[in-house]
Amino acid sequence: MLKSKTFVKKTRSGGVLKIVREHYLRDDIWCGSEVCAQCKDGAPVLQEDARIESDLCSFPHYLIPDTNVVLHQIDILEDPLIRNVIVLQTVLQEVRHRSAPVYKRIKDAIHDKDKHFYTFTNEHHRETFVEREQGESANDRNDRAIRVAAKWYTEHLSAAPNAEDLRVVLLTNDRANKEKAQQNGLLTYRCEEYVKSLIGNPELVDRLAITSDEQNEVTGSKLLFPEHLPLSRIQSGIKSGSFQQGTFRASRDNYLEATVFVHGEGDTSTEILLQGLQNMNRAVHQDVVAVEILPKEQWVAPSSVVLQDDRLNDEDTEEEEAEKKMETPVLEPSLLKPTGRVVGIIKRNWRPFCGMLNQSQIKEATRHLFTPADRRIPRIRIETRQASTLVGQRIIVAIDGWPRNSRYPNGHFVRNLGGAGDKETETEVLLLEHDVPHQPFSQAVLSFLPKMPWGITEEDLKVREDLRHLCVCSVDPPGCTDIDDALHCRDLENGNLEVGVHIADVSHFIRPGNALDQEAANRGTTVYLCGKRIDMVPELLSSNLCSLRSNVERLAFSCIWEMNHNAEIISTRFTKSIINSKASLTYAEAQMRIDDSSMNDDITKSLRGLNTLAKILKGRRIAKGALTLSSPEVRFHMDSETHDPIDLQTKELKDTNSMVEEFMLLANISVAQKIYDEFSECALLRKHPAPPPSNYEILIKAAKSKGLEIRTDSAKALADSLNESTLKDFPYFNTLLRILATRCMMQAVYFCSGMDNDFHHYGLASPIYTHFTSPIRRYSDIIVHRLLAVAISADSTYPDLMDKHKQAALCNNLNYRHKMAQYAQRASVAFHTQIFFKNRGILNEEGFILFVRKNAIMILIPKFGLEGTVFFENKDKPGPRLIFDSEGPSLNVEDTHTFHMFDKVKVTISLDASNIQHQKIRMALVEPVIPGVSVSLPEPEPETKKPKLDR
């Protein structure tokens, strides 16, 4: 049956376009039930015995949720207790348009065979399709379509011979929809009614999201916030320039302050300061908001006050006192920032939040405050009857809404992760908080893995260069199983050298567009935590078939140079190859071979040749202006049984580390030039922008305080002046200066060559760069492999590879995943550092002052790569007398002592576990002695840039 609709549309040029839309209807679409005999078409999904123990529904029944139930109560629908659900096409389409995360979750539930969720295409069934009536809104039409489908199912199943007791239950929280459904004879309940009637899982009630009708019932009547403007007003305001659109970013240190980043043309952005809860107006970190900029006379400077919201109630008295602390005297106009207020929310970017419950002090209370682990997220009020069992547990909570008369947003309990402090639980928390995909690979993904046993085929030998005879070896950290790269160096008959970098050919196993490729693209990178690795690709590939282990044949993508003995490249070629690595060495083992003069086997000779060339390459790179920066990195030694850290030390780098690094950099540069020459519009490249001059102010001041000059007009000038900045009696000074220089750097990012004009990599002093050498752990490298394969005619292309807009979107995800992986790694190091100090008690260590602030000093402990912030407080007085000199910078405390950057200090280090959720390393100054001083190590700050050499 065919339904068609014809209408005319005026084009931009003034013409008239006739449009005909055809909609096909069928009468053979299966209902999906086991009890139905008349329309069976394949394996049934909905069970005959669809019984869920309920006080309301003692009979077997199928559930039909409407759109709002799916959107707002997805946590309920995901529970294992909820089965035999009919998801209508109307509902699925609406959910897809309104919330991509919920759409993915409901699709996952539909694909879970144990859930028995069935998608019914009611929009194409002859008896359930409804046309929109004149004057009827789209929303009302969809509600009617849901009622019609529910009515059809009720009548259709009643005719089945085995379905005497089987009923269909419509779930809706819309009062008008419920009334109309009941008038039509449908069994209809509100979601809350139905869930509270369930006997099998009474805790499920805690997962109910608070609906808009119920928001005011859990809050007071006093209006605390201004009303949000409707979207139409916001859009016209943005168009006229009276409002700005940007991303809301809450402060980690001050709950009464936030900034909104407004993106301008190109890479430009404006930062608007918000102070006070009224001006922040219920925005949550990462929301897209509309902001009105206040008149210049109301502009303020960022506050230097640290304020944590530690209250357990809604009293306003402490709020008023906190806002008084924020008040600052009239400042230099140059220090004032554009200041504004949130007038509306354009897009909520709420996610499930990890944290802990603060149980109400009121006996038998069901409403409690939840404190998120992320200090940038406000506390959330939830309703739960299991508070006593959730205290001391890490739990997940979702926000449902934030009415004007509530100090905090309202939300609901989602699930319990486990006890706070437990290693598995804390690891799960940091993965969830940093949005690291870590669920097991699905069967759909695993189905695209090669069948075992796997081996090199005759076809592989025909299309690849056989390099199994070469003396190839790999050099990696101890315990490495995902070996991406291997190298070789040999003499040629003409007196030159052949050097090869051989990279695992992951793109051979991961073909474009399949489920395995999509999963790898979404994950973006492998995440390395302390004692745990979250793979980007399944282990069969990462640690077996793609890993270039010794004495096994592997597929590789090789970059081979002919060089003279001065490391000058004579020719470069790329080839798909087959290799057989002769040794898998650690950096220490490779270094020992190079240093041991009694060893002269082929592997050792190859390593010595590579090491000699690497030193020349590095010298030449540094002469061009490449930066040698520093970042304190630590390595944990784990107990083999408990897996607790038993020793903590900074990583020691050997010549072999640098040797591998140099050839990886050279391969990346060579490949970058090749793919850009071939595909100037769609090459995936990596750039490192030069920092703005303001970033270097602290570095220049720090060097000046020691009588030294840092030049920053170019990367070479910076590199040269860092090399010259040494003090005879202070050997660690240059390392401290390089650590400081690292903090001045911008973040390196992936980009598509057709969407950007600035290709330069500042840190490497290279005009072009990409990532080619780690396809097992980085998806960017897989794309680069595919581009290179097409460039050398080793593989065919596909549309998305040549689409610069899709490449740019992919780069955005890769940059995000890479950034979040770095933050997760730092959080893992911080957690294991806490375990280490918990087991070791109090330690005395030497450190250096890295930064001086108005009321604090930041100390670096080189032995542990640890940083702590000392806040000066006097217990007997309101506060010590502090004199801060920004030019030094230096800080004088009570005329007792003046602290300067790079001063040596002695501290005691211990674990402060007084706040179980935000445990921290606590230090106390031993030398010099300052009365009334407390010091703490803040949680890891994602904003602190700690880039490493960009291999």
N, C-alpha and C positions, 0 to 999 in steps of 0.2 A: 504494500500500500504506500502510496507516495503523497506526501503533503508538500506543497510548494507555496512560497510567499514571494510576491513581486513588488518591488518599490523602485522609485527613481531617486537619483542623487545628483546634485549639482557639483560639477568638477571645478577646480581652481581656475581653469581657463574660461569658465562660463558655459561649458557644454552640459549636456544632460546624459547621465549614465543609467541604463536600466539594469537592475540587479535582480536575479532570480535565485532564491535559496531553496534547495530541495531537502526534504527531511523524510527519510525512508522509515516506514513502520512495518513491524513483523508481528506474526502471531505464534511463532515457534520458539520464542525465547524461554528457556527453561527456568523454573522457579528455584532449582537447586536443592530441593528437599528430598530426603530419603523416603518420606511417606507418599510422595506423589508418583502415581503410575501413568498419568496421561501425558506428561511432557518431559519424560526422562531423556537426557541427552548427555551421557558421560557419567563420570563418578560423582555421586552426590556429595555435597559439602555440609548442608544442614542436617543434623542428626534427627532420627525418629524419637529417641528418648532425650528430648531437650529440656531436662528437668534441672532447675537451679532452686535449691531450698529457699523458700521465701514465705513470709507471713502473708503477703498480698497475693502471690501466685503459687498456689500449691500444685498446679498442673504444669505439664510440659509447655514451653512457650519459646517463640522466637522474638528477638528484640529488633525494633526499627528505630534507631535514633535520628532525630532531625539534625540540621546543620549545626545549630548552636550547641547541642549536646556533644557532638563530635569535636567542635572547636574548643569548648571550655572544659569538657570532662574526659579528655583523652586519657588521663591517668587512670580513670575508672575503667574505661573500655580496654586498656592494656592489661588489666589484672587477669591472672589465669582463671579466676572464678567466672568471669564473663565470657560466655561462649554462645554460639548459634545466633549471630547477629547478622541482619540483612542490611548491607550498606547500599543505599540507593544511588544510582548514577547522578541524580539531581544533587544529592548531598555531597558526593565526592567532587563534583565539578565546582560547587560553591566553596568547599574547603580548599581546593587547589588554588582558587583565585585569592582567597583571604589569608591563608597561612601555609607557606611552603613546609615549615617544620612539622606541623600537625598532619599535613597531607602525607609526608613521608612516613610518619608514625602509624597512621591508619592503614597505609599501603603495606607496611611491614606486618601489621596485625592480620590483614587479609591473606598475606602469603604464608602466615604461620598455620600449618595444617592442624595443630592441636586446638586452635581457637575456633575453627569452624565459622569463619566470617565469609559471607557470600556477597559478591557485588551483583546487584540486579539492575540491568540496563532498562530502567523504566521509561526513559525518554524515547526509546525506540520500540517499545511494546505497544501494539495497537490499542490495548485496553487500558493502559496506564498513562499514555501520553496526553498532556493537556495543553491547549493553546492559551496564550495570555489574552484575557478579556479586556475590552475597552475600559480605560480608567483604572485598571488593576496594576499595582506596583509589581516589579520583578520579584520582590521578596514575598508578597502575598501569593503570587502565581506559584512560586516554588513550594510554599507551605501547602497549597492546595494539591500540588503534584505529589507531595509526600503522603497526604491523607488519602488520595486516590489509590496510590500504590499499596498503602496499608490495607485499605478496604478490599482491593483485589486479592491480596494475599489471604486475608481472612476468609473470603468467599471461596477462593480457589482451593485452599487446604481443607476447608470443611467438607468438600466433596470427596476427599481421599478416603478410602475404606479403613485405613489404620490410624486415622487422625481424629477420633471422637473427642479426645481431651485436649488436643493441640490448639493453642491460641497464639495470636499475634499481638504483641504489646508495643504500642507507640510511646517513645520517650520524648517529651518536649518540656521545656521550661517556659514556653510562650503561653500565657494565659488564654489569649484569643484562639490560638491554634488548638489548645487542649479542649476548650469549650466546643469549637466546631467539630473536632474529632469525636467527642462524646455524643454530640447531636447526630453524627453519622453512624452511631452504634459501635464505635471503635473502643477497644480497651486501651486507655491512655493514662499514663502517670507522669508526674514530674520526676526528673532524674533522682532528686533527693529522696522523694517518697519511696521509689523503688529500691535504692541502695540501702536505705535504713531498714527495709523489710528483709534484707538478705540475712540468712542465718549462718551460712558457711564462713563468712569473713566479716565480723563486726567492725574490725579496724578499717575496713574500706571506707567507712563514713568520713574518716580523717582526710581522705584524698579528694573529697568533694570540693570543687572550686566554688567560691562564693559568687553568686550571680549578681548582676547589677541591682536587681530588686532587693537583694538581701544586704547590700553594702552598708546602707545606713543603719541597719539593725545592730551592727557590731561596733558602731562608732558613736560619738557624741553628736549633739545638735549644733554645737558652736562651729561656725565656718572659720577654718584656719588658713585657707589658701584662696587666691583669686580664681575665678572661673576660667577654664581653657576656652579660647576662641574656637568657633566652628571652622572646619577645614576650608570652606569657601572664603571666609574672612582672611584666613591665613594666606591662602593662595593669592588673593588680590593684594594683600599687604606686601608680600614678597615681590610681586610684579611691579608695584609702585615704588618699592625701595624703602618702605617704612619698617619692614621686618626683614630679618636675615635668617636664612636656613643653615643649620650646622649640626654637628655631633656634640652631644653633651658629655663632658668628661668630668666626673667627680674627683675631688682631691682625696688622696689616700691619708693625708695627715690632718685635714680640717673638714669636718662634716658640714660646716657652714659655708664652704667655698667650692666653686666649680668653674670650669671654663667651657666655652662653646667654640669649636673650631669651624670657621666658615671658609669653605673652599672657594677660591677665586679662579681666575683664568690660569691655565698651565699648572705649575707647581705652587703658585702663591696661595697663601691662606691667612686669614685674620683670626686673632684670638680675642674673644670677648669674655670679660671677667664677670662672674656672678657671685654675689655675697649675700648670705641670709636665706633662710628657708622660703620666705615669701617670693623672693626673686628667682629661686631655683624651681619653685612652683611644681613640685611632685615629679620632676624629671628624674630618671634613673640613668646611671652610667651607660653610655653608648646609645641612648635614645636619640632619634633625629628630632630636633625641636625648632620652633620659630622663636626668635629673640627680638625684642625691641631694645635698641640702644638708648640709654638714658642721656639727658643733656650733659654737656661737658662738666658743668659745675657739680654734678653728682658722681663723677668718675672717681675711682679709688685705686689704691695700689694693692697688689697681692699681700695678704697677711702673712706675717712670719710666725704667728701663733699656732701651736699644735693643739688641736681639739679633737678628742675622741668622744663619740656619743655612747656613754656607758650607762645611761639611765635605764631603769626597768619599768618606767611608767610614762604617762603623757603630760606630766606637769610642765608648765611653761616657765616657771621661775628660773630654773637653771638655764633655759634657753636664752632668757633675757640677759642673764649674767654673762653667758658665753658670747652673745652678740656685742656686749659692752667691751669685752676683751678684744674683739675684732676692730673696734674703733681706733683709727690711727690719726695722728696729728696731720695738719696740712703739710704736704710734701712737695718736693720739686716737681714741677709739671712734667718733666721727662720721665718720672717714675710712675705717673698715673697711666692706667690702662683703660681702653674703651670698656665701659661697664654697662650691663644690660639686665633684662629680666625676661624670663620665659613667659610667652603669652599663649603658647599652644604646643601640643605634641603632634608631630607629623607622622612619626612611626615609632612604635614601641619595639625595642630590641631586647625584651625580657627573655631570659632563659631559666632553666631550673638552677637554683643556687645551693651550694653546699655550705654547711655551717652547723651550729649547735643551738639547742633549745635553752632559753632561760625560763625556768618554771616559775609560774606566778606564785607570789607569796600568799595569795588568797586560797584558803583550803577548799578543795573540790572544784576549783576553777577549771574551765575548759579552754579559756583563751589565754594564750601565752605569746611572748615575744621570741622570735628566732633571730639569732645574730649570724649573718653570713660570714664566711671565711674571708671574703674580699671586703676590706674596709671601705671601699668605694660604694658599696651597696647598702642602702638603709636597712634598718631592722624591719622585719615583716611580722605582722600579727597573724597567728594561725589559731585554728580551733582543733583541739585533739583531746581524746579521752585516755591516751596512753602516755601522758607527759612523764609520769614517774619512771617508766621503762626507757624513755628516750633521753633522759638526762645523762650526760656523759657520753652520748653517742653522736657520731657524725651523721647528719640526716640531709635529705634533699627537700627543698621547699620551692614551690612555684608561686609567683605573684598573680593574683586574680584581678586586682584593680586598686586604685588609690583615690577614694572620694575626697571631696574638699574639706569634710569635717573630721578627717583622721590625720593624726600626726604621722602615722606609719601606713604603708600599703598593707592591704589584706591579702592573704595567700592561703595555701593549703599544703599539708604534708604529702610528699610523694613516696619516699621510701627511706629505709634505714640502711646506712652503709656499713656500720660497725662501730666498735669502740674507738674513741678518740685516742690517738697515740699509737694505735696498732699499725704496724708497717704496711700491711696490705690495704687497710682502710685509708691511711694517709696518702698512699700512692694513688688509689682510686680517686681521692679528693683532688689531688693536684692535676691528674689527667682530665677530670671533668671540668675543673676551674679554668684550665688552659685550653679547653676545647680540642683535646687530642683524641682523634678517633682510635679507639682501642678495643672495640668489640671483636670477637673471633671472626675470621673470614667466613662469609656465608657459603653455602653449598653452590650457589650460582657462580660465585667467584672461583671457588676451588675446582669447579667443573672445567675451567679453561686451562688448568695445569697439564703439562705433558704426562702421558701415561708411563708408568714405570714397568719394567726397567727401561731407562733411556740411554741412548748412545749416539755417537757420531754416525751419520748415514752416508751412503754413497753420493747422494745428492749434495750433502754438505761439502764433501771433498771436491765435487765438480765446481761449485760456485765460490769456494773460499780458498784463500792462500794457506797452504800447509806450512806452518811455522813450528811444528812439533820438535824439529831438530835443534832449535835455538835454545841457548842456555838462559831461559827465562826464570826469574824468581820474584817473589813478593816480599815486601817488608812492611810490617804492620805492628800495632800495639799488641801486648800479650793477650791471649784469649780471644783474638779476633776470629770470627767464623764467617763474616760476610766480606770476603776479600774481593774488592772491586778491581784492583789494579795490580799489574806486574810489570817488570822492566827487564831489558837486556841491553848489553853493550858489547860489541865485538869489533875486531880490526877488519878492515877491508883490504883487498889486494892493492888498491891504489894509495894506501897509506892513511886514508881517512878512517873515521869510525862510523859504525851504524848503531844508532840508539833507537830503541823501541819502547813505547808505552802501550801496554796491552790492557784494554778495559773490558770487563765482563759484558757480553752482548745480550743484555736483558731484553732489548727490543725484539730479539728473535722469538722470545717466549711470550711477550706481552704484545698482542696485536691491537691496532687502533679500534676503539669503540666497544670492545667486548666488556663484560662485567669486571674482569680482572683489571683491565686498563682504567675503567671508570673509578674503581676502588682506589687504585694507586694514585690517580690524578686527584681524588678527593683528599687522601691522606697527605700527599705532597712530599713527605719526608719521613725517614725513620727517626724515632725519638729515643735517645740514649739517656736512661736514668741510671742512678747508682744501683748496680746489680740487676737491672732489668732493661730490656730492649723492646720497643714497640715497633714491629716491622712494617715497612711500607708495602712489601710484597710477602706472600706466604713463605714459610720457612723452607719448603722444598726448593724454592728458587734462591732465597737470600743466603742460606747456609749450605746449599748442596749444588744444584745444577748450574747456578750462575757464579758461585764462589770459585775463584781461581786457585783452588787448593793444589798442593804439590802432588805430582805423580798421577794425575788424572787428566784426561783429555777434556778441554773446555772450548766453547765458542767464544771468540773475542772480537773486538773492534780495535784495530791497531793503528797507531800513529807512529810512523817510522821516519826518522831523519838521517840524512847523511851529513856528518859534521867533520870539521877539521879539529885538530887538537887544541885550538883556541876557542872551542865551543861555538864556532860560527856555522850557521845552517847553510848547507850547499843545496839541498833539495829536501822536499817533504812529500810524503805520500800517505794515503789512508787506504786501509783495506779491511774487509771482513776476513777473519782468520780462524785457524784452529791452533791452539797452543797446548803444551804440556809443561807446566811449571816444574822446575827441578828442585825448588826448595821454598817453603813458607817460613820466613824468618821473622823474628821480632827485631825492633830497632836495636836492642842491646846485642843480639846475636850477630846481626849484620855488622855492627860497629866492631865487635870482637874479631870478626874475620878480616876486616879492613886493617885493623891495628896489629894483627898477629903476622909477623914477617915470615913465619915458617909455613904459612898456608898459601898455596899457589894454584889451587884447583880452578876450574873454569868459572864457577860461581863467584869465588873471591876476586878473580881478575876482573870479572864483569862489574862487581860492586866497586872496586877501586877505580875503574875507568869512569863509572857513573859519578862517584864522589868527587873526582878531580874536575870533571866537566861542570858538576853542580856548583862548585865553589866559584868557578869562573862566571857562570851564568848569574849567580847571586851578586857577585861583585859588580857586574855590568848593570844589573837591575837597580842596585842601590845607587850606582853612579848616575843613573837616569832620574833618580828622585823617589824610588820606591821606599816606603816607610817601614822601619823595623820597630814595631810597637811592642808593648808588654801588657799582659793581663795575668794576675795571679790565678793559676789553675791548680786544683788539688786532686790528689788520687787517694781513694780509700783502700785500705787493706781489710778485707772482710774475713770474719770468723767462718770457717768452712761449715759449721753446724748451725749456728744461730743466724748467720748472715748479717750480724751487727758489725759496724766498723770498729776495728781494734787499733788501727793506726791511720793517721791523716798527715799527708805531706804534700808539698808543692811538687808538681811534675818537673822532672829533669829532662831537658831536651838534648839530644846527641846530634852529631854531624849527620847521622843517617836520617834523622827527622827532616833536616833541611834538604838532604839529597832527594828524598822522595818528593818533598814539597816543590822543589825547583822544577822537576820534570812534569809534575802535575800541572803547574802553572804554565809551563811552556806548551804542553799539549792543549790546554784550555784556550790559550791565545791563538795557537795555530788553527784549531778547529773553528774558533770564533770568526777568524778572517775568511776561512773557506766558506762557511755557511752564509756569511754576509755577502761575499762576492757572488754567490749563486742565487741567494734569496734576499735581496736588499729590503724587501717590504715585510717579510715575515720571519726573520731570524730571531730566535730567542737568545737574548744577550743579558749580560749582568753589568751594572754600572755602580760606581761608588762616587756620589757627588762630593765636591769640595765643600768643606764646612764654611759657614759664613764667618767673617772676621770676628764677630762677637763671641763665637764659641771658644776662641783662643785667649780671651782676656785673662782667665784664671791661670792658664799656663804661662803666659808672658809675665804676669805679676809674680808668680812663684819663682821663675828663673831670675827675675830682676832682684828679688829679695836676697839672692845669693850672689849678686853682682854679675849675672850672666844674661845674655841677650838671645831670645828666640825669635827667628825671622819666619813669618808665615805667608809671605807673598806668593810662594809656590810650594809644591810638595818637596821639590829638591832643596829649597832654602830651609824648610822645616827639618828635613832629614839631616842636612849638613849641620844645622845649629844644634840638633839633638846629639849628634855624634861629638860635637865640640864641648858640650855641656857636662863636664866632669869636675869633681872636687877630690883633691888628693887624699884628704883624711876621711872621706865619706864615699866608699866604693858603691854603696847601694843607691846613691843619689840619682845616678843616671837612670836606673830602673824605675825609681819613683816618678821621675820626670816623664818617662815613656808611658807609664800607667796613666798619668794625668793626661798625656797627649791622646791616649786611646779614648778617654772619656769625651774628648772634644770632637771625635769623628762622627760623621753621619752614618746611617745604616746603608749597606749595599743592598741593591734591589734588582730583581729580574724585570725585564721590559721587552717589548716587541720593537724591533728596529724600525718598522713602518709607522710607529706611533710616537717616536721621540727623536730628537736631533742630537742630544748629548750622550755620547757613548763612553766617555772617559772614565777610567777606573783610577781614582785619586790615590788610593793606598798602594796600588801596584805600579803606578806610573805607566799604565798601559792604555793606548788609544782605543782598544777593543778587547772584550773579555767575555767568556761564557763559562758554563759548567758542563764538562763532558766526562769527567773521570770517576764519578760515583753513581752510576745508574741503579745500583742495588738499593741505595738509601735516599736518592733524590729523583723526583719525577722530572724536574727540569732537564736532567741529563738524558732521560729517555727521549724527550722531544728533540734534543740536540742530536742524539744518535739517529733519529728518524730523518732529520733534515740532512745530516751528513750522508746517510745511506742513499737518499735521493740524489744528492749532489754528485756522488761517484757512481750512480746507476746501479747500486747494490740492492735497491728496494724501490717499490712504487710509492707514489704520494697518495694523499687522500684530501678531501675538501677542507676539513678543519685545520690541517697543517698549514695550508696556504691562506687562511683567513686571518688577517691581522687583528681584527676585532675580537675573535675568539681566542687568539693567542694572548692578547692584552688581558682578557678576563681570566684566562688561566694563570697568567703572571700575578694577578692580584691575589688569587687563592694561594699560590706558591709562596708569595711574600708573607701572607698572613700565617700560613702553616709554619713557615720557617721561623718567624718571630715567636709564635706561641710555643714551638718546640724549644727554643732557647730559654724562654721564661720557665717552662716546665723543668728543664734540666737544672736551672739555677735553684728552683724551689726544692728539687730532689736533693741537691748538694746541701742546701740549708737544713733540710730535715735530717739528713744523715749526720751533719755536723752537730746537730742538737743531740742525737743519740750518742755520738762519740763523747761529747762533754758530759752527758748524763752519767755515762759509765766511768769517766775519768775523774770526776769531782772537780776541785778547784786547781787551776794551773797558773803559774806565773810565767809571763812571756814578755819579750821586748817588742815594741812596735814603733811606727812612725806616724806622725800627724799628716794625713793626706789632704784634708780640707779644714779651714777655719770658718765657722759661722758666727752669727751675732750672739748666740747663747750656747754654742756647742763646738766640739772638735770631733772630727772623724778620724779614727785610728785604723791603720792597716797592720795586721800581724803577719809578717812575711812567711813565717814558718808554716802557718795554716792557710794562707791566702784569705784571711778573715778580716772583715771590716766592722768596726763598732762606732756608734755615735755617742759621745759623752755630753749629756745635757747637764749644765751646772745648776744646782739647786742648793739653797741654804735652809736647813730645817728650822732654825731659830728665827729667821727673818723672812720677809716676803720674798726675797731673792737676792743673790749676791750682786755686788756692783760690778758690772761688766762694761769694759770700754773696747769697742770693736773698731779696728782700723781697716777699712776696705782696701786701702792701697797696698798694705803689707802682703797679704792680709794677716792681721794678728789680733789676738784677744787677750786683754788684761783682766784678770780675775781678782777683785778685792785688793788691788795693788800688791798682791802676793807673788804673782807670777804672770809673765806674758808668754802666751803660746804662739809659735810661728809654724807655718807649713814646713814639713819635713823634720821637725824636732823629734828627737828620740824620747820615748816614754816607756815606763814599765807598768804593766797592768796585771791584775788577776782575772782569770776567765772562768766562768761557771755557767750553768744552765738555770735560767729563771723559769720555773714551771707553774708560777702562781696563776697565770691565765692559760688554761689547758688548750684553748683553741689557738692562741697566739703566743706560744712559747718562744723564748728568745734567749740568745746568749747575753749574759750580763757581765760587764767588766767593771773593775774598780781601779782607779789610779793608785799605783804604789809609789812611783817617782814621776814627777814631783808631787808632794803631798799638798792637796788643796782641801780644806775643811768643807764638809757638806756637799760632796759631789756624788751624783748617781749617774750611771751610764748604761746604755742598752744598745743591742744590735737590732735594728729594725728588720722587719720581714724583707725578703728580697724584692728590690724595686725593679720592675720591668723596664722603667723608663731609663735606668742607668745603662749606658751603652758600653758593652765590653766586647767589641768585635775582635776576631782573630784574623790571621792572614787568610785571605779569601780563596782557599783551594777549591 
